[in-house]
Amino acid sequence: SASLPMMLRRTKLLLLAVLGAHQSHALNLERKPPSSLCKASRRRALTTILSPIVATACSGILPADAAPPMSAGEADNVGARFERSIRKKPPKVLRNKMVLEFAVLLMRCSYNALDELDAVAMDQFQRDFFLIRQAEYQPYVETLGPGAVRQGELTDPAYFDFISFAQYATINREITNPETVFEEQQPVEVPEGEPQKFVPIVIKRKVESSLLPTKHGEIVGDGILDRLNEIFGGTEAQIPTIGRSPDSGAVLKALKQLCVLFLINGFAFDGSAVISKEAATKGSSAAGTEFIITFTAPCTLWSGKALQLRKVKVTNDFFLKTASALLRRAGYVVSNPSVKYTSNQEITTFTIV
């Protein structure tokens, strides 16, 4: 079978050809995504995550019944400052420039998953996200030094690392003890040139609060996988079809190609996927097999560590989410997943059952 470097080279050439022939199509998230990726949001008029800024303060309209919105003081209080003082400093390592559409995909699927779960009014989320971003940005930039971060450019791994942290810090705040019923301000259509108007809508959450972290991860993983399949399906770079309950060799081949797709989109400088422990009982099934996925200098190197320091329930482990979706469709469940960070690597370990 082809080695990972060879797979990576072939897929890079294919991606260049696709982007050259179909610039307006390949990985283009400006057009409406398929419903299987991220369902059309009833709140999309409030904001667009296609903007590198992602969101601004949301017109001062606050939900009536949801959990208390964040204040500027909470985002920059003594506890927040202490947390910053004990975090690992952002890494000064060589990292690849990200493909813009892929960076947007990761951000937007994370946002739309929260939207779909009805855990918080999305106008409140936008305001809270803005306050966290505002409080955290300057300390982050000062640590890296002048010119090290290109503000607003999602293709810059240093900026993506920061904005992904801010997004997931906000998501975790919103899914902690959320209200079951709350009021949300939703936009209504108005004639062109007239000020945007909003109407209050009562939202009732259907997912149990204890299941929100798991469901969020599943929706994000499915969204990323669906989009990669849409773009690369039917090409030499497609993730191999592995059917139901494939053997460990077939699973490894699929995980390697998924790793390649992440790499060519600038997720990390390098990466690998290996079997670290074969199943105790050999046979046609891969159940019991342990895998290790390693990325060198990933775009989430700092944010992943910073979120783990917070002991949050939802993290930006995008590859694990996507791999879990892939394996779930093959009839497997990821068991005992572990994501660890070194000075320049993200190391993900999991067993499938």
Stockholm file with secondary structure:
# STOCKHOLM 1.0

chainA/1-353         SASLPMMLRRTKLLLLAVLGAHQSHALNLERKPPSSLCKASRRRALTTILSPIVATACSGILPADAAPPMSAGEADNVGARFERSIRKKPPKVLRNKMVLEFAVLLMRCSYNALDELDAVAMDQFQRDFFLIRQAEYQPYVETLGPGAVRQGELTDPAYFDFISFAQYATINREITNPETVFEEQQPVEVPEGEPQKFVPIVIKRKVESSLLPTKHGEIVGDGILDRLNEIFGGTEAQIPTIGRSPDSGAVLKALKQLCVLFLINGFAFDGSAVISKEAATKGSSAAGTEFIITFTAPCTLWSGKALQLRKVKVTNDFFLKTASALLRRAGYVVSNPSVKYTSNQEITTFTIV
#=GR chainA/1-353 SS CCCHHHHHHHHHHHHHHHHHHCTTTTTCCSSCCCTTTSCCCTTGGGCCTTSTTCCCCCTTCCCSSSSCCCCHHHHTSHHHHHHHHHSCCCCCCCCCCCCHHHHHHHHHHHHHHHHHHTCSCHHHHHHHHHHHHHHHHHHHHHHHCTTSCCTTCTTSHHHHHHHHHHHHHHHHHHTSSCCSEEEEEEEECCCTTSCCEEEEEEEECCSCGGGHHHHHHHHHHHHHHHHHHHHHTTSTTSCCCCCSSCCHHHHHHHHHHHHHHHHHTTSCSEEEEEEEECCSSCSSCCTTCEEEEEEESCTTHHHHHHHHHTTCSCCCCHHHHHHHHHHHHTTCCEEEEEEEECSSEEEEEEEEC
#=GC SS_cons         CCCHHHHHHHHHHHHHHHHHHCTTTTTCCSSCCCTTTSCCCTTGGGCCTTSTTCCCCCTTCCCSSSSCCCCHHHHTSHHHHHHHHHSCCCCCCCCCCCCHHHHHHHHHHHHHHHHHHTCSCHHHHHHHHHHHHHHHHHHHHHHHCTTSCCTTCTTSHHHHHHHHHHHHHHHHHHTSSCCSEEEEEEEECCCTTSCCEEEEEEEECCSCGGGHHHHHHHHHHHHHHHHHHHHHTTSTTSCCCCCSSCCHHHHHHHHHHHHHHHHHTTSCSEEEEEEEECCSSCSSCCTTCEEEEEEESCTTHHHHHHHHHTTCSCCCCHHHHHHHHHHHHTTCCEEEEEEEECSSEEEEEEEEC
//
